[in-house]
Amino acid sequence: MSRRIGAAEIASRKGTAFPVITAYDAPFARCAEAAGIDVILVGDSLGMVVLGYDSTAQVELADMVRHAAAAVRGTQRAHVIVDLPLGTYEASDELAVANAIELVKRGGASSVKLEGGETAAARIRAIVRAAIPVCAHIGVLPQTASLGSGFRLKREREQLLRDAEAVADAGAFAVVLEMVEDALAAEITERIAIPTIGIGAGPGCDGQVLVLHDVLGLYPDAPPFAKQYASLAETATEALRAYAGEVRSHGFPPPRTRGAREGTGYRA
Ligand code: KIV
């Protein structure tokens, strides 16, 4: 029996405001869980905020497996949603199911996320039929935004309502609404039975998700809707400046004091 929170438990949070945060490694996933955030998204945003690419398009399945496994190792109970990156699910149901299984088996994913509404419904249905829970993602679709689907705020009411209903009917347990106009996001949230998780979609969604590095001030190109709650890049730079200064001035390391315990030099 898994000790982790299951997709059904998240689906039952419909109507409650719950936080979701991205994390891509063990230490930050541990911080999220310690902060009481029990839904973690290993998003393919890792391509930009961790790997230094300029979009999510270059992210490979192997990147997702490695970072998902790290986030899982850093947590005990959290539900860990892992993105299927571009090119790993669009071509066929078989490809989508095989790669979702890879994220579960090797990455330890509790569920997978993929982008698309009506057009992705068949893939969602196939993965759910393979007993893997799916979180959908509609509105702005970062994987294909630069290929034409666009980064602007989404207001196409009829299409987005159809997308939301299609992914819910296909069996998704939740759906991310990215950059959907606030009133429309609230209407979608009213209309469908599964929780919506908003990012740049206003306060009318059930859950909210933000990218960790935007929240912590570790990514210089955060979008305007993200709120920065800390300035860790500055804190880290200050700490490293202090360390470098002490090494240069012979202040670190201090002389060993007589009688100090001598370890092996390695962490146990
Ligand atoms: O990759 C990601 O981090 C995401 C969020 C922006 C929802 O998909």
Boltz pocket constraint, residues with backbone or C-beta under 6 A from the ligand:
constraints:
  - pocket:
      binder: B
      contacts: [[A, 22], [A, 41], [A, 42], [A, 43], [A, 44], [A, 45], [A, 46], [A, 83], [A, 137], [A, 176], [A, 178], [A, 199], [A, 209], [A, 211]]
      max_distance: 6.0
